[in-house]
Amino acid sequence: MFYETAEYYARLDARATKLDKTMAGTLRELIWDFVENPDFDRDEFLNLGCEPQKPKPSNPDHLDDVRGAGIGFISDAKPVVSQVEQLARDFGISKASLVRYILRKNLQ
């Protein structure tokens, strides 16, 4: 699970609706595409604001429903999870940060 802003949550929802798929299925496809052809750019990672984010109940920016609930992803796809974990280790970032990067890169 990772936390995402309402803006990107809405973008993912719109893309899924357009493709007549679920948000989880859409995110899974984005992740598989990245795993099959990893293209990581640390500058882009930072510019997209993908550094680790920990929601704090005292921060009003972290109180919207999306951040509070988080987004569950690919829990039923163990093969891709292990590949995402390996890529995240290779890039020196967390798994959640890598998934956030993949999502934001594809939904700009």
Gaussian input, Z-matrix of N, CA and C with variables (Angstrom, degrees):
# hf/3-21g

backbone

0 1
 N
 C     1     B1
 C     2     B2     1     A1
 N     3     B3     2     A2     1     D1
 C     4     B4     3     A3     2     D2
 C     5     B5     4     A4     3     D3
 N     6     B6     5     A5     4     D4
 C     7     B7     6     A6     5     D5
 C     8     B8     7     A7     6     D6
 N     9     B9     8     A8     7     D7
 C    10    B10     9     A9     8     D8
 C    11    B11    10    A10     9     D9
 N    12    B12    11    A11    10    D10
 C    13    B13    12    A12    11    D11
 C    14    B14    13    A13    12    D12
 N    15    B15    14    A14    13    D13
 C    16    B16    15    A15    14    D14
 C    17    B17    16    A16    15    D15
 N    18    B18    17    A17    16    D16
 C    19    B19    18    A18    17    D17
 C    20    B20    19    A19    18    D18
 N    21    B21    20    A20    19    D19
 C    22    B22    21    A21    20    D20
 C    23    B23    22    A22    21    D21
 N    24    B24    23    A23    22    D22
 C    25    B25    24    A24    23    D23
 C    26    B26    25    A25    24    D24
 N    27    B27    26    A26    25    D25
 C    28    B28    27    A27    26    D26
 C    29    B29    28    A28    27    D27
 N    30    B30    29    A29    28    D28
 C    31    B31    30    A30    29    D29
 C    32    B32    31    A31    30    D30
 N    33    B33    32    A32    31    D31
 C    34    B34    33    A33    32    D32
 C    35    B35    34    A34    33    D33
 N    36    B36    35    A35    34    D34
 C    37    B37    36    A36    35    D35
 C    38    B38    37    A37    36    D36
 N    39    B39    38    A38    37    D37
 C    40    B40    39    A39    38    D38
 C    41    B41    40    A40    39    D39
 N    42    B42    41    A41    40    D40
 C    43    B43    42    A42    41    D41
 C    44    B44    43    A43    42    D42
 N    45    B45    44    A44    43    D43
 C    46    B46    45    A45    44    D44
 C    47    B47    46    A46    45    D45
 N    48    B48    47    A47    46    D46
 C    49    B49    48    A48    47    D47
 C    50    B50    49    A49    48    D48
 N    51    B51    50    A50    49    D49
 C    52    B52    51    A51    50    D50
 C    53    B53    52    A52    51    D51
 N    54    B54    53    A53    52    D52
 C    55    B55    54    A54    53    D53
 C    56    B56    55    A55    54    D54
 N    57    B57    56    A56    55    D55
 C    58    B58    57    A57    56    D56
 C    59    B59    58    A58    57    D57
 N    60    B60    59    A59    58    D58
 C    61    B61    60    A60    59    D59
 C    62    B62    61    A61    60    D60
 N    63    B63    62    A62    61    D61
 C    64    B64    63    A63    62    D62
 C    65    B65    64    A64    63    D63
 N    66    B66    65    A65    64    D64
 C    67    B67    66    A66    65    D65
 C    68    B68    67    A67    66    D66
 N    69    B69    68    A68    67    D67
 C    70    B70    69    A69    68    D68
 C    71    B71    70    A70    69    D69
 N    72    B72    71    A71    70    D70
 C    73    B73    72    A72    71    D71
 C    74    B74    73    A73    72    D72
 N    75    B75    74    A74    73    D73
 C    76    B76    75    A75    74    D74
 C    77    B77    76    A76    75    D75
 N    78    B78    77    A77    76    D76
 C    79    B79    78    A78    77    D77
 C    80    B80    79    A79    78    D78
 N    81    B81    80    A80    79    D79
 C    82    B82    81    A81    80    D80
 C    83    B83    82    A82    81    D81
 N    84    B84    83    A83    82    D82
 C    85    B85    84    A84    83    D83
 C    86    B86    85    A85    84    D84
 N    87    B87    86    A86    85    D85
 C    88    B88    87    A87    86    D86
 C    89    B89    88    A88    87    D87
 N    90    B90    89    A89    88    D88
 C    91    B91    90    A90    89    D89
 C    92    B92    91    A91    90    D90
 N    93    B93    92    A92    91    D91
 C    94    B94    93    A93    92    D92
 C    95    B95    94    A94    93    D93
 N    96    B96    95    A95    94    D94
 C    97    B97    96    A96    95    D95
 C    98    B98    97    A97    96    D96
 N    99    B99    98    A98    97    D97
 C   100   B100    99    A99    98    D98
 C   101   B101   100   A100    99    D99
 N   102   B102   101   A101   100   D100
 C   103   B103   102   A102   101   D101
 C   104   B104   103   A103   102   D102
 N   105   B105   104   A104   103   D103
 C   106   B106   105   A105   104   D104
 C   107   B107   106   A106   105   D105
 N   108   B108   107   A107   106   D106
 C   109   B109   108   A108   107   D107
 C   110   B110   109   A109   108   D108
 N   111   B111   110   A110   109   D109
 C   112   B112   111   A111   110   D110
 C   113   B113   112   A112   111   D111
 N   114   B114   113   A113   112   D112
 C   115   B115   114   A114   113   D113
 C   116   B116   115   A115   114   D114
 N   117   B117   116   A116   115   D115
 C   118   B118   117   A117   116   D116
 C   119   B119   118   A118   117   D117
 N   120   B120   119   A119   118   D118
 C   121   B121   120   A120   119   D119
 C   122   B122   121   A121   120   D120
 N   123   B123   122   A122   121   D121
 C   124   B124   123   A123   122   D122
 C   125   B125   124   A124   123   D123
 N   126   B126   125   A125   124   D124
 C   127   B127   126   A126   125   D125
 C   128   B128   127   A127   126   D126
 N   129   B129   128   A128   127   D127
 C   130   B130   129   A129   128   D128
 C   131   B131   130   A130   129   D129
 N   132   B132   131   A131   130   D130
 C   133   B133   132   A132   131   D131
 C   134   B134   133   A133   132   D132
 N   135   B135   134   A134   133   D133
 C   136   B136   135   A135   134   D134
 C   137   B137   136   A136   135   D135
 N   138   B138   137   A137   136   D136
 C   139   B139   138   A138   137   D137
 C   140   B140   139   A139   138   D138
 N   141   B141   140   A140   139   D139
 C   142   B142   141   A141   140   D140
 C   143   B143   142   A142   141   D141
 N   144   B144   143   A143   142   D142
 C   145   B145   144   A144   143   D143
 C   146   B146   145   A145   144   D144
 N   147   B147   146   A146   145   D145
 C   148   B148   147   A147   146   D146
 C   149   B149   148   A148   147   D147
 N   150   B150   149   A149   148   D148
 C   151   B151   150   A150   149   D149
 C   152   B152   151   A151   150   D150
 N   153   B153   152   A152   151   D151
 C   154   B154   153   A153   152   D152
 C   155   B155   154   A154   153   D153
 N   156   B156   155   A155   154   D154
 C   157   B157   156   A156   155   D155
 C   158   B158   157   A157   156   D156
 N   159   B159   158   A158   157   D157
 C   160   B160   159   A159   158   D158
 C   161   B161   160   A160   159   D159
 N   162   B162   161   A161   160   D160
 C   163   B163   162   A162   161   D161
 C   164   B164   163   A163   162   D162
 N   165   B165   164   A164   163   D163
 C   166   B166   165   A165   164   D164
 C   167   B167   166   A166   165   D165
 N   168   B168   167   A167   166   D166
 C   169   B169   168   A168   167   D167
 C   170   B170   169   A169   168   D168
 N   171   B171   170   A170   169   D169
 C   172   B172   171   A171   170   D170
 C   173   B173   172   A172   171   D171
 N   174   B174   173   A173   172   D172
 C   175   B175   174   A174   173   D173
 C   176   B176   175   A175   174   D174
 N   177   B177   176   A176   175   D175
 C   178   B178   177   A177   176   D176
 C   179   B179   178   A178   177   D177
 N   180   B180   179   A179   178   D178
 C   181   B181   180   A180   179   D179
 C   182   B182   181   A181   180   D180
 N   183   B183   182   A182   181   D181
 C   184   B184   183   A183   182   D182
 C   185   B185   184   A184   183   D183
 N   186   B186   185   A185   184   D184
 C   187   B187   186   A186   185   D185
 C   188   B188   187   A187   186   D186
 N   189   B189   188   A188   187   D187
 C   190   B190   189   A189   188   D188
 C   191   B191   190   A190   189   D189
 N   192   B192   191   A191   190   D190
 C   193   B193   192   A192   191   D191
 C   194   B194   193   A193   192   D192
 N   195   B195   194   A194   193   D193
 C   196   B196   195   A195   194   D194
 C   197   B197   196   A196   195   D195
 N   198   B198   197   A197   196   D196
 C   199   B199   198   A198   197   D197
 C   200   B200   199   A199   198   D198
 N   201   B201   200   A200   199   D199
 C   202   B202   201   A201   200   D200
 C   203   B203   202   A202   201   D201
 N   204   B204   203   A203   202   D202
 C   205   B205   204   A204   203   D203
 C   206   B206   205   A205   204   D204
 N   207   B207   206   A206   205   D205
 C   208   B208   207   A207   206   D206
 C   209   B209   208   A208   207   D207
 N   210   B210   209   A209   208   D208
 C   211   B211   210   A210   209   D209
 C   212   B212   211   A211   210   D210
 N   213   B213   212   A212   211   D211
 C   214   B214   213   A213   212   D212
 C   215   B215   214   A214   213   D213
 N   216   B216   215   A215   214   D214
 C   217   B217   216   A216   215   D215
 C   218   B218   217   A217   216   D216
 N   219   B219   218   A218   217   D217
 C   220   B220   219   A219   218   D218
 C   221   B221   220   A220   219   D219
 N   222   B222   221   A221   220   D220
 C   223   B223   222   A222   221   D221
 C   224   B224   223   A223   222   D222
 N   225   B225   224   A224   223   D223
 C   226   B226   225   A225   224   D224
 C   227   B227   226   A226   225   D225
 N   228   B228   227   A227   226   D226
 C   229   B229   228   A228   227   D227
 C   230   B230   229   A229   228   D228
 N   231   B231   230   A230   229   D229
 C   232   B232   231   A231   230   D230
 C   233   B233   232   A232   231   D231
 N   234   B234   233   A233   232   D232
 C   235   B235   234   A234   233   D233
 C   236   B236   235   A235   234   D234
 N   237   B237   236   A236   235   D235
 C   238   B238   237   A237   236   D236
 C   239   B239   238   A238   237   D237
 N   240   B240   239   A239   238   D238
 C   241   B241   240   A240   239   D239
 C   242   B242   241   A241   240   D240
 N   243   B243   242   A242   241   D241
 C   244   B244   243   A243   242   D242
 C   245   B245   244   A244   243   D243
 N   246   B246   245   A245   244   D244
 C   247   B247   246   A246   245   D245
 C   248   B248   247   A247   246   D246
 N   249   B249   248   A248   247   D247
 C   250   B250   249   A249   248   D248
 C   251   B251   250   A250   249   D249
 N   252   B252   251   A251   250   D250
 C   253   B253   252   A252   251   D251
 C   254   B254   253   A253   252   D252
 N   255   B255   254   A254   253   D253
 C   256   B256   255   A255   254   D254
 C   257   B257   256   A256   255   D255
 N   258   B258   257   A257   256   D256
 C   259   B259   258   A258   257   D257
 C   260   B260   259   A259   258   D258
 N   261   B261   260   A260   259   D259
 C   262   B262   261   A261   260   D260
 C   263   B263   262   A262   261   D261
 N   264   B264   263   A263   262   D262
 C   265   B265   264   A264   263   D263
 C   266   B266   265   A265   264   D264
 N   267   B267   266   A266   265   D265
 C   268   B268   267   A267   266   D266
 C   269   B269   268   A268   267   D267
 N   270   B270   269   A269   268   D268
 C   271   B271   270   A270   269   D269
 C   272   B272   271   A271   270   D270
 N   273   B273   272   A272   271   D271
 C   274   B274   273   A273   272   D272
 C   275   B275   274   A274   273   D273
 N   276   B276   275   A275   274   D274
 C   277   B277   276   A276   275   D275
 C   278   B278   277   A277   276   D276
 N   279   B279   278   A278   277   D277
 C   280   B280   279   A279   278   D278
 C   281   B281   280   A280   279   D279
 N   282   B282   281   A281   280   D280
 C   283   B283   282   A282   281   D281
 C   284   B284   283   A283   282   D282
 N   285   B285   284   A284   283   D283
 C   286   B286   285   A285   284   D284
 C   287   B287   286   A286   285   D285
 N   288   B288   287   A287   286   D286
 C   289   B289   288   A288   287   D287
 C   290   B290   289   A289   288   D288
 N   291   B291   290   A290   289   D289
 C   292   B292   291   A291   290   D290
 C   293   B293   292   A292   291   D291
 N   294   B294   293   A293   292   D292
 C   295   B295   294   A294   293   D293
 C   296   B296   295   A295   294   D294
 N   297   B297   296   A296   295   D295
 C   298   B298   297   A297   296   D296
 C   299   B299   298   A298   297   D297
 N   300   B300   299   A299   298   D298
 C   301   B301   300   A300   299   D299
 C   302   B302   301   A301   300   D300
 N   303   B303   302   A302   301   D301
 C   304   B304   303   A303   302   D302
 C   305   B305   304   A304   303   D303
 N   306   B306   305   A305   304   D304
 C   307   B307   306   A306   305   D305
 C   308   B308   307   A307   306   D306
 N   309   B309   308   A308   307   D307
 C   310   B310   309   A309   308   D308
 C   311   B311   310   A310   309   D309
 N   312   B312   311   A311   310   D310
 C   313   B313   312   A312   311   D311
 C   314   B314   313   A313   312   D312
 N   315   B315   314   A314   313   D313
 C   316   B316   315   A315   314   D314
 C   317   B317   316   A316   315   D315
 N   318   B318   317   A317   316   D316
 C   319   B319   318   A318   317   D317
 C   320   B320   319   A319   318   D318
 N   321   B321   320   A320   319   D319
 C   322   B322   321   A321   320   D320
 C   323   B323   322   A322   321   D321

   B1=1.4476
   B2=1.5232
   B3=1.3050
   B4=1.4499
   B5=1.5130
   B6=1.3039
   B7=1.4583
   B8=1.5148
   B9=1.3101
   B10=1.4589
   B11=1.5177
   B12=1.3145
   B13=1.4619
   B14=1.5236
   B15=1.3124
   B16=1.4667
   B17=1.5264
   B18=1.3377
   B19=1.4715
   B20=1.5303
   B21=1.3259
   B22=1.4660
   B23=1.5231
   B24=1.3138
   B25=1.4639
   B26=1.5282
   B27=1.3403
   B28=1.4699
   B29=1.5289
   B30=1.3277
   B31=1.4700
   B32=1.5268
   B33=1.3378
   B34=1.4607
   B35=1.5238
   B36=1.3151
   B37=1.4646
   B38=1.5284
   B39=1.3350
   B40=1.4663
   B41=1.5292
   B42=1.3247
   B43=1.4679
   B44=1.5270
   B45=1.3171
   B46=1.4621
   B47=1.5219
   B48=1.3177
   B49=1.4635
   B50=1.5234
   B51=1.3272
   B52=1.4653
   B53=1.5308
   B54=1.3306
   B55=1.4657
   B56=1.5243
   B57=1.3247
   B58=1.4685
   B59=1.5266
   B60=1.3385
   B61=1.4574
   B62=1.5216
   B63=1.3155
   B64=1.4559
   B65=1.5233
   B66=1.3333
   B67=1.4637
   B68=1.5241
   B69=1.3280
   B70=1.4636
   B71=1.5272
   B72=1.3281
   B73=1.4589
   B74=1.5147
   B75=1.3205
   B76=1.4652
   B77=1.5191
   B78=1.3305
   B79=1.4564
   B80=1.5247
   B81=1.3209
   B82=1.4650
   B83=1.5250
   B84=1.3355
   B85=1.4675
   B86=1.5242
   B87=1.3268
   B88=1.4650
   B89=1.5276
   B90=1.3250
   B91=1.4587
   B92=1.5253
   B93=1.3320
   B94=1.4643
   B95=1.5278
   B96=1.3336
   B97=1.4652
   B98=1.5233
   B99=1.3352
   B100=1.4586
   B101=1.5280
   B102=1.3280
   B103=1.4723
   B104=1.5264
   B105=1.3217
   B106=1.4609
   B107=1.5241
   B108=1.3289
   B109=1.4575
   B110=1.5283
   B111=1.3544
   B112=1.4651
   B113=1.5249
   B114=1.3010
   B115=1.4612
   B116=1.5252
   B117=1.3369
   B118=1.4621
   B119=1.5134
   B120=1.3126
   B121=1.4562
   B122=1.5250
   B123=1.3464
   B124=1.4639
   B125=1.5278
   B126=1.3211
   B127=1.4680
   B128=1.5242
   B129=1.3344
   B130=1.4599
   B131=1.5308
   B132=1.3229
   B133=1.4626
   B134=1.5304
   B135=1.3265
   B136=1.4642
   B137=1.5237
   B138=1.3329
   B139=1.4683
   B140=1.5228
   B141=1.3257
   B142=1.4625
   B143=1.5272
   B144=1.3270
   B145=1.4571
   B146=1.5118
   B147=1.3252
   B148=1.4657
   B149=1.5246
   B150=1.3315
   B151=1.4511
   B152=1.5292
   B153=1.3126
   B154=1.4663
   B155=1.5220
   B156=1.3142
   B157=1.4607
   B158=1.5127
   B159=1.3036
   B160=1.4580
   B161=1.5196
   B162=1.3065
   B163=1.4524
   B164=1.5261
   B165=1.3102
   B166=1.4554
   B167=1.5203
   B168=1.3189
   B169=1.4669
   B170=1.5202
   B171=1.3352
   B172=1.4626
   B173=1.5265
   B174=1.3294
   B175=1.4590
   B176=1.5275
   B177=1.3587
   B178=1.4623
   B179=1.5296
   B180=1.3350
   B181=1.4637
   B182=1.5236
   B183=1.3186
   B184=1.4581
   B185=1.5218
   B186=1.3100
   B187=1.4530
   B188=1.5168
   B189=1.3377
   B190=1.4615
   B191=1.5301
   B192=1.3247
   B193=1.4635
   B194=1.5243
   B195=1.3248
   B196=1.4628
   B197=1.5171
   B198=1.3145
   B199=1.4621
   B200=1.5210
   B201=1.3151
   B202=1.4531
   B203=1.5156
   B204=1.3171
   B205=1.4573
   B206=1.5212
   B207=1.3175
   B208=1.4571
   B209=1.5168
   B210=1.2949
   B211=1.4627
   B212=1.5219
   B213=1.3144
   B214=1.4529
   B215=1.5186
   B216=1.3138
   B217=1.4541
   B218=1.5161
   B219=1.2816
   B220=1.4639
   B221=1.5255
   B222=1.3110
   B223=1.4613
   B224=1.5287
   B225=1.3143
   B226=1.4604
   B227=1.5234
   B228=1.2983
   B229=1.4645
   B230=1.5293
   B231=1.3174
   B232=1.4667
   B233=1.5287
   B234=1.3302
   B235=1.4691
   B236=1.5298
   B237=1.3177
   B238=1.4627
   B239=1.5254
   B240=1.3105
   B241=1.4619
   B242=1.5223
   B243=1.3237
   B244=1.4645
   B245=1.5243
   B246=1.3216
   B247=1.4677
   B248=1.5255
   B249=1.3305
   B250=1.4672
   B251=1.5247
   B252=1.3287
   B253=1.4645
   B254=1.5234
   B255=1.3333
   B256=1.4592
   B257=1.5264
   B258=1.3314
   B259=1.4669
   B260=1.5245
   B261=1.3227
   B262=1.4665
   B263=1.5282
   B264=1.3283
   B265=1.4695
   B266=1.5233
   B267=1.3346
   B268=1.4658
   B269=1.5233
   B270=1.3318
   B271=1.4648
   B272=1.5250
   B273=1.3266
   B274=1.4600
   B275=1.5174
   B276=1.3240
   B277=1.4629
   B278=1.5269
   B279=1.3174
   B280=1.4641
   B281=1.5267
   B282=1.3249
   B283=1.4690
   B284=1.5264
   B285=1.3324
   B286=1.4679
   B287=1.5254
   B288=1.3300
   B289=1.4666
   B290=1.5207
   B291=1.3315
   B292=1.4616
   B293=1.5235
   B294=1.3230
   B295=1.4660
   B296=1.5236
   B297=1.3349
   B298=1.4675
   B299=1.5362
   B300=1.3408
   B301=1.4643
   B302=1.5289
   B303=1.3332
   B304=1.4674
   B305=1.5257
   B306=1.3165
   B307=1.4641
   B308=1.5241
   B309=1.3211
   B310=1.4687
   B311=1.5253
   B312=1.3233
   B313=1.4666
   B314=1.5276
   B315=1.3165
   B316=1.4614
   B317=1.5192
   B318=1.3128
   B319=1.4636
   B320=1.5204
   B321=1.3108
   B322=1.4728
   B323=1.4982
   A1=108.45
   A2=115.87
   A3=120.44
   A4=108.63
   A5=115.51
   A6=120.72
   A7=109.55
   A8=116.44
   A9=121.71
   A10=108.97
   A11=115.92
   A12=120.68
   A13=110.28
   A14=115.00
   A15=120.43
   A16=110.74
   A17=116.99
   A18=120.91
   A19=111.02
   A20=117.08
   A21=119.52
   A22=111.65
   A23=116.85
   A24=120.49
   A25=109.10
   A26=116.19
   A27=121.04
   A28=110.94
   A29=116.89
   A30=119.95
   A31=111.31
   A32=115.94
   A33=119.76
   A34=110.20
   A35=116.60
   A36=121.00
   A37=110.51
   A38=117.18
   A39=121.19
   A40=110.87
   A41=116.39
   A42=119.26
   A43=110.51
   A44=116.73
   A45=120.54
   A46=110.67
   A47=116.71
   A48=121.06
   A49=110.26
   A50=116.11
   A51=121.07
   A52=111.18
   A53=116.05
   A54=120.94
   A55=112.37
   A56=116.65
   A57=123.08
   A58=110.89
   A59=115.13
   A60=122.17
   A61=108.49
   A62=115.97
   A63=120.17
   A64=108.92
   A65=115.89
   A66=118.81
   A67=110.31
   A68=117.32
   A69=120.37
   A70=110.89
   A71=117.19
   A72=120.73
   A73=112.26
   A74=116.23
   A75=120.97
   A76=110.26
   A77=116.61
   A78=120.60
   A79=110.67
   A80=116.71
   A81=121.15
   A82=110.61
   A83=117.63
   A84=120.72
   A85=111.32
   A86=117.21
   A87=120.51
   A88=110.35
   A89=115.79
   A90=120.27
   A91=110.83
   A92=117.85
   A93=120.35
   A94=110.50
   A95=117.33
   A96=120.37
   A97=110.58
   A98=116.61
   A99=120.62
   A100=110.66
   A101=117.07
   A102=121.19
   A103=110.39
   A104=116.67
   A105=120.43
   A106=112.39
   A107=117.41
   A108=121.62
   A109=109.13
   A110=117.06
   A111=119.32
   A112=111.97
   A113=115.55
   A114=122.27
   A115=106.99
   A116=115.27
   A117=120.90
   A118=110.15
   A119=116.85
   A120=123.20
   A121=107.44
   A122=116.46
   A123=120.37
   A124=112.01
   A125=118.63
   A126=120.25
   A127=110.65
   A128=116.20
   A129=120.05
   A130=110.11
   A131=116.32
   A132=122.35
   A133=110.30
   A134=116.31
   A135=120.51
   A136=111.48
   A137=117.34
   A138=120.75
   A139=112.56
   A140=117.22
   A141=120.87
   A142=111.83
   A143=117.06
   A144=120.68
   A145=113.12
   A146=117.17
   A147=120.62
   A148=113.62
   A149=117.48
   A150=119.32
   A151=109.11
   A152=116.80
   A153=119.41
   A154=112.07
   A155=115.41
   A156=121.78
   A157=108.38
   A158=115.50
   A159=119.67
   A160=107.60
   A161=117.30
   A162=119.63
   A163=110.89
   A164=115.29
   A165=121.08
   A166=107.82
   A167=117.46
   A168=119.77
   A169=113.34
   A170=117.29
   A171=119.91
   A172=112.74
   A173=117.78
   A174=121.60
   A175=108.88
   A176=117.91
   A177=119.73
   A178=113.56
   A179=118.32
   A180=120.86
   A181=111.51
   A182=117.17
   A183=121.10
   A184=112.58
   A185=117.31
   A186=119.67
   A187=114.36
   A188=118.49
   A189=117.70
   A190=109.70
   A191=116.68
   A192=122.03
   A193=112.81
   A194=116.89
   A195=119.53
   A196=110.32
   A197=117.10
   A198=119.31
   A199=110.71
   A200=116.05
   A201=119.18
   A202=112.48
   A203=116.94
   A204=121.09
   A205=111.81
   A206=117.37
   A207=120.52
   A208=110.29
   A209=116.29
   A210=121.25
   A211=106.75
   A212=116.87
   A213=120.15
   A214=108.30
   A215=117.54
   A216=118.13
   A217=111.11
   A218=115.77
   A219=127.52
   A220=114.73
   A221=118.48
   A222=119.48
   A223=111.67
   A224=116.88
   A225=120.28
   A226=112.33
   A227=117.89
   A228=121.29
   A229=109.71
   A230=116.29
   A231=120.85
   A232=114.20
   A233=119.57
   A234=118.02
   A235=112.87
   A236=117.03
   A237=118.41
   A238=110.62
   A239=117.93
   A240=120.25
   A241=109.79
   A242=117.85
   A243=119.72
   A244=110.98
   A245=117.47
   A246=119.87
   A247=110.95
   A248=116.98
   A249=120.58
   A250=109.41
   A251=117.19
   A252=120.66
   A253=110.92
   A254=117.35
   A255=120.94
   A256=110.99
   A257=117.16
   A258=119.95
   A259=110.68
   A260=117.12
   A261=120.61
   A262=110.19
   A263=116.87
   A264=119.95
   A265=110.36
   A266=116.86
   A267=120.87
   A268=111.74
   A269=116.46
   A270=121.13
   A271=112.33
   A272=117.24
   A273=121.35
   A274=113.71
   A275=116.57
   A276=121.10
   A277=108.85
   A278=116.32
   A279=119.48
   A280=110.41
   A281=114.87
   A282=120.66
   A283=110.42
   A284=116.97
   A285=120.48
   A286=111.15
   A287=117.13
   A288=120.09
   A289=111.15
   A290=117.04
   A291=120.18
   A292=110.66
   A293=117.35
   A294=120.08
   A295=110.07
   A296=116.91
   A297=120.50
   A298=109.81
   A299=116.76
   A300=121.44
   A301=110.98
   A302=116.79
   A303=120.95
   A304=109.95
   A305=116.29
   A306=120.93
   A307=110.96
   A308=116.42
   A309=119.56
   A310=112.02
   A311=116.90
   A312=120.41
   A313=110.53
   A314=116.83
   A315=121.21
   A316=114.05
   A317=118.00
   A318=120.59
   A319=112.96
   A320=117.31
   A321=120.32
   A322=111.13
   D1=144.49
   D2=174.21
   D3=-140.44
   D4=164.72
   D5=-178.62
   D6=-104.75
   D7=140.38
   D8=-178.12
   D9=-138.72
   D10=157.10
   D11=179.76
   D12=-74.72
   D13=159.86
   D14=179.36
   D15=-60.55
   D16=-33.91
   D17=-179.00
   D18=-60.60
   D19=-49.55
   D20=-178.52
   D21=-74.04
   D22=-30.86
   D23=174.52
   D24=-60.12
   D25=-44.55
   D26=179.48
   D27=-66.32
   D28=-38.67
   D29=178.22
   D30=-63.79
   D31=-41.25
   D32=178.26
   D33=-65.16
   D34=-41.81
   D35=178.85
   D36=-61.83
   D37=-43.71
   D38=-179.83
   D39=-63.94
   D40=-42.07
   D41=-179.99
   D42=-66.08
   D43=-42.25
   D44=179.17
   D45=-62.76
   D46=-42.53
   D47=179.26
   D48=-62.41
   D49=-43.60
   D50=-179.92
   D51=-61.12
   D52=-37.04
   D53=-179.11
   D54=-89.29
   D55=-0.22
   D56=-177.76
   D57=56.95
   D58=47.37
   D59=179.40
   D60=-131.67
   D61=172.04
   D62=174.11
   D63=-81.79
   D64=161.81
   D65=176.35
   D66=-63.83
   D67=-41.43
   D68=179.76
   D69=-62.58
   D70=-41.97
   D71=178.48
   D72=-65.04
   D73=-38.97
   D74=178.24
   D75=-65.86
   D76=-45.85
   D77=178.64
   D78=-62.79
   D79=-40.86
   D80=178.47
   D81=-58.95
   D82=-43.00
   D83=178.98
   D84=-64.39
   D85=-41.52
   D86=178.07
   D87=-61.14
   D88=-41.19
   D89=-179.07
   D90=-68.46
   D91=-43.94
   D92=178.17
   D93=-60.19
   D94=-42.79
   D95=178.59
   D96=-58.61
   D97=-41.86
   D98=-179.89
   D99=-68.00
   D100=-43.75
   D101=-179.21
   D102=-60.69
   D103=-39.02
   D104=-179.48
   D105=-72.43
   D106=-25.20
   D107=-179.99
   D108=-144.86
   D109=74.18
   D110=-175.81
   D111=-63.97
   D112=127.30
   D113=179.43
   D114=-136.19
   D115=86.87
   D116=-175.21
   D117=-105.53
   D118=129.63
   D119=177.94
   D120=-125.71
   D121=113.02
   D122=-175.44
   D123=-61.44
   D124=-37.09
   D125=178.24
   D126=-64.23
   D127=-43.80
   D128=177.86
   D129=-64.18
   D130=-39.21
   D131=177.31
   D132=-55.03
   D133=-47.01
   D134=-179.52
   D135=-72.03
   D136=-40.59
   D137=-179.96
   D138=-64.21
   D139=-30.66
   D140=178.80
   D141=-82.66
   D142=-2.25
   D143=178.38
   D144=72.31
   D145=38.97
   D146=-174.47
   D147=-95.50
   D148=5.63
   D149=178.45
   D150=-59.95
   D151=158.98
   D152=-176.97
   D153=-52.14
   D154=135.87
   D155=179.58
   D156=-126.87
   D157=126.43
   D158=177.22
   D159=-116.92
   D160=116.18
   D161=-179.69
   D162=-62.26
   D163=136.38
   D164=177.64
   D165=-120.10
   D166=123.43
   D167=-179.27
   D168=-57.47
   D169=-23.92
   D170=-179.10
   D171=-82.61
   D172=-10.75
   D173=-179.34
   D174=-92.98
   D175=116.45
   D176=-177.74
   D177=-61.02
   D178=-24.35
   D179=178.22
   D180=-70.93
   D181=-15.84
   D182=-176.62
   D183=-104.36
   D184=15.40
   D185=-175.12
   D186=-102.53
   D187=-2.38
   D188=179.82
   D189=-69.47
   D190=160.99
   D191=-173.84
   D192=-59.68
   D193=-34.00
   D194=-176.38
   D195=-67.04
   D196=-49.58
   D197=179.02
   D198=-63.92
   D199=-39.45
   D200=-178.54
   D201=-63.35
   D202=-36.08
   D203=-177.08
   D204=-87.77
   D205=-31.66
   D206=-174.29
   D207=73.91
   D208=173.48
   D209=177.53
   D210=-122.35
   D211=119.33
   D212=175.26
   D213=-78.54
   D214=144.03
   D215=-178.01
   D216=-143.51
   D217=145.38
   D218=171.07
   D219=39.16
   D220=30.79
   D221=-178.88
   D222=-65.11
   D223=-21.43
   D224=-179.32
   D225=-96.57
   D226=11.82
   D227=-176.29
   D228=-125.98
   D229=69.30
   D230=-175.63
   D231=-56.12
   D232=-37.85
   D233=179.51
   D234=-59.59
   D235=-40.95
   D236=-178.93
   D237=-75.47
   D238=-31.03
   D239=178.65
   D240=-61.26
   D241=-45.33
   D242=-179.71
   D243=-64.67
   D244=-35.37
   D245=177.97
   D246=-69.85
   D247=-38.99
   D248=177.14
   D249=-64.08
   D250=-42.75
   D251=178.05
   D252=-59.90
   D253=-43.06
   D254=179.99
   D255=-65.40
   D256=-45.43
   D257=178.63
   D258=-61.60
   D259=-42.01
   D260=179.12
   D261=-60.40
   D262=-43.47
   D263=176.86
   D264=-61.58
   D265=-44.10
   D266=179.80
   D267=-59.88
   D268=-37.92
   D269=-178.72
   D270=-85.68
   D271=-9.66
   D272=179.39
   D273=74.99
   D274=32.70
   D275=179.65
   D276=-132.11
   D277=171.06
   D278=178.92
   D279=-79.94
   D280=160.40
   D281=177.60
   D282=-60.36
   D283=-43.52
   D284=179.97
   D285=-63.03
   D286=-39.48
   D287=178.80
   D288=-65.48
   D289=-37.68
   D290=178.31
   D291=-66.58
   D292=-42.84
   D293=178.61
   D294=-64.30
   D295=-40.01
   D296=177.14
   D297=-60.98
   D298=-42.16
   D299=178.66
   D300=-61.45
   D301=-46.54
   D302=179.94
   D303=-60.16
   D304=-45.62
   D305=-179.82
   D306=-61.62
   D307=-52.05
   D308=-175.88
   D309=-67.13
   D310=-37.13
   D311=179.34
   D312=-61.49
   D313=-38.00
   D314=-177.16
   D315=-85.70
   D316=-14.25
   D317=-176.15
   D318=-115.97
   D319=23.53
   D320=179.22
   D321=-66.73

